[in-house]
C-alpha cells in the first residue's frame, strides 16, 4: 500500500469512516457527529448522521429543506409519492406572522429513479386559508385536508398534480390554530373513514349545512359528548358515528385490518401521562370526570397511586383502561405496520411518532383477557445525536418501507417553534433496499386482490373500491384469499371486509368466518355483519358463548343501544361467563348495558345467586351498575370490614355516579354506623359523598356531621369537614385552634377558615379584646391566607400606631407571608410607611419571598455590608472584633 493510501485509510478509519469499493461507510457515527460544529449539525447533508435506526434498518434522507419546511402531517399515495402539509404559519400569535405573507403549502414529493430520495417537488395547493393544517389523507386524485374550522376535499381533475377543485366536507370545528382541533382521516378495512379531534374541536357541521346523521339516522347532539372524540363516516361523508369520547388530544388514529382502532393521546404537559389506547367502541376514556367534568387535578375518592393513571381517571367505573402510558412527550402521527419489509419484530405493531421524545417507536401488543397489553417499547428511529429531530408523522409506503416526517426544531410544545427554515423526510428500510413501488391493474380481479394485500393505505383504498366495483367478478379471488389458512389472518380479514360489501355474495363467507379458529376473524365477522344489519342480534347470539374473552367482549359492545329481549339474554349469558379480574371485560359489559341498567340489573340478580356481592365478578358488576337497585349491594361492599379500607375505596367512589336521592343518602348514613376500627375514616368518607345540602339542612345530616366534628377536632379531617360544610357553629373552635396552633399548618388552616366564615368585622372585634400575645397568634394564623381580608387586617395592625411595637412588627413580618402580601409590603416600603423595628420586621418577612423579582426589588432596602481595612499585621480575631463593633 502506498504511503498516500495508507495515510488516507488511517484517517478515514480513525475519523469514523471506512472505505468500500465505491463509497464511504460511517463506522462510528457518534464520533463523526461529535466533530461537527453546532451549525454543521443542522445541515441537511448531515441529517442522517443525527438519527439512529434500529438494528437491521437504515434511516436515509428522502427530502429536506429547501424543498419542504415544518411538515405537520404526511401521507404516501399508491404511487409511492409523499404528500406533505407544511406548518410554516403555525401559531402566528406566538411565533410571528409569515414573512412571505402567503398560506402554507400542500406538496407532492416523488422519487422517480428508486434511490430512496425525492427528485421532484410539486406544489399541489397553496392558499391564504391554509395555515398549519393538521392532517392529510390521499385517495387517488383526491386529498382530504384537516384544519379547524374546516375539513376540505381537494381534487385534481386533469392529472397535472394541481388542485382544481376545493370542497368543504365539514366546518364549524373548534381549535383553529390549535393542536387540539381536527386531525387526519384514515381508511378502515370496512371501507369507511376514521378521524378524530382533540378537546378544542367541540362539534362538526356538514359542509353544505345539512344536519349530520348518526348510524340510526338521527341528528348528532354534540353536547352529549365530552372533550376529544373519535369518529367514523361513510365515503360519501353523510353518516357520521361517534365511536368514543373523553380524550384530551389524540393526534391520529390507526385502524388495523381487523377493524380494531388505536390512538395515542397527549397529556397535560409534565405529568408523564401520554398514552396509547385501544379505542373500545362507545367507550369513555376518562380525561375529565364523567359526572361533573372536573379535571384530574381535583381530589376524588380512590385516587390512582400514579399520576399518569390519575390523569385519565383510570380507577373510575365506566372508564376504559389505557393500553399503556408512554411518558412525557408529544405523540403525533401513528400507523399500524402490516408489511413484511421491516424486521419481523415490527410486523403488525403500532408505530408512533413522538416529537417530544425525539423518536419513532413500535409498541408490541399481546392479548390480555378481553383486552390487550403492551410488552414494551421498540425504538425504530431515535434522535440520539440530534435532539432537533421532531418526528411528526409516520406512514407505510407501498414497498413496505416507512416514511417519517421531521418537524425539526429545538423546541416542541407550548405552541412554539424556533426554526422556520427546515424540515425533513426520512425513509426507514433495510440497508440497500431500493424504493421500488409495485403497480397493479385494478381492472383485473387478480391484480385488484393483490393490491388489497399491500401495506400502504392509499393502495388498499384504491383496491378496496376496485374490488367492490368489480362485484361478482372479484368474488372468487377474494374468497380464495379469505379461505387460505396459510395466509396472514390480517390479509384474510381484508378479503372478508370487501366480500361483506359486495351485494349478494357476503353471507356464505360470513357464515364460514363465524366458525373460524382464529378469534380475530370471528370478531371481524361480527363487526362486518353489524355494519350491514340493523338488528344483528341473531348473529351476536352465535358468539355469545365463544371461548375467547375478546370475542365475548365484542358481543357486549354489539348490544349497546339494543333494547330487545334477545339482547338482554345475550348480556346475561356474557355476565354469567365473566369470572372477574378483567377490566376490559367488565367495561364492555358496562357499555353493552348503557341506559338499560334498570332492566338488566334485576334480571342479573335473579341469575346471580343469593349473594352476588361475594364473587369477584359480582363485585365488578355492582361497582359499575348505574341503577339505584345496586345501592344496597354497594352499601354492603363499602361496609365490609373484612376488606381493607383502601380496597373499599372503589365502592365509595361508585356512589359519586348516582345523583342525590333517598336510597343513596340512607345507604351512606348506614355505612357511617357500622362499628369498625376505621369507623372515623369511613364515616368521614361517607359524609363527603352525601349531598352537601342534605348534610347542612337536615337533622340527620347535621347530627352525623356534628358527631364527626367532635371526633376529629384538631385534625386535618376536621378542617376538611368545616371547609366543605361551613358550619358557623364551629367558629369558636376554629378560633381556639387558630390561637393554639398558629405556628402549625392546621392552625393557619383554622385561621383562614375562621376569617372566611366569621368575616373581617368579627375578627377585628376579637383582635381588639385580645392580650398582646394572643393578638400576635391570631395574626400569625392568617399570614399565609393571601385573601383581601387577611391582607387588610395585617396591614391595618402593622400601621396602627395604637398597637404595641411588637404587634406592629409581627403584623408587618406576617404581611409578607403570601404572594399578594409580598406586593403590599413592597409598596409600603417604597412609600416609606414603615419605620424602625417595624420596617426591619417587614424586610425580614420578605427575605425568603416566593418570587425572585420581589427579592431583587428588596435589595436596596437591605443593610449595606461594611468594608473593613485591616493593617497587615493585625490579627484575624482583632479584625473580626472591629467589624462587629462597626456593625453595632
Secondary structure, DSSP 4 states (H G I P E B T S, - for coil): --HHHHHHHHHHHHTTEEE-SSSEEES-HHHHHHTS-HHHHTSGGGHHHH-EEPTT-EEEEEEETTS---EEEEEE-TTSPEEEEE-TTTTHHHH---TT-S--EEEEEE-SSSSSS--EEEEEEE-TT-SS--EEEEETTEEEEEETTEEEEEE-SSSSSS--EEEEEEE--S-TT-TTSB---EE-TTS-EEEEE-TT----EETTSPPPB-TTS-B--GGGS-SEEEEEE-TTS-BEEEEEEEES----EEE-TT--EEEEE--STTSSBEEEEE--TTEE--SS-TTT---TTS--TT--SSHHHHTTTTTSTT-PPPSEEEESS-EEEEEEE--SSS-GGGTTEEEEEETTTTEEEEE-EEEETTEEEE---EEEEE-SS-TT--EEEEEE-TTS-EEEEE---S--STT--S--S--EEEEEESTT---------TTSHHHHHHHHT-S-HHHHHHHHHHHHHHTHHHHHHHHHHHT-TTS-HHHHHHHHHHHTTSTTTSHHHHHHHTT-SSHHHHHHHHHHHHHH-S--HHHHHHTTT-SSHHHHHHHHHHTTT--SHHHHHHHHHHHHH--S--HHHHHHHHHHTTT-HHHHHHHHHHHH-TTGGGSHHHHHHHHH--SGGGHHHHHHHHT-TTS-HHHHHHHHHHHTTS-S-HHHHHHHHHHHHS--TTHHHHHHHHHHTS-HHHHHHSHHHHHHHHHHHHHHTTSHHHHHHHHHH--GGGHHHHHHHHHHTTTSHHHHHHHHHHHHHH-HHHHHHHHHHS-HHHHHHHHHHTTTT--HHHHHHHHHHHH-TTS-HHHHHHHHHHHTTSHHHHHHHHHHHHTT---HHHHHHHHHHHTT-SSHHHHHHHGGGSPPPPP----TT--HHHHHHHHHHHH-
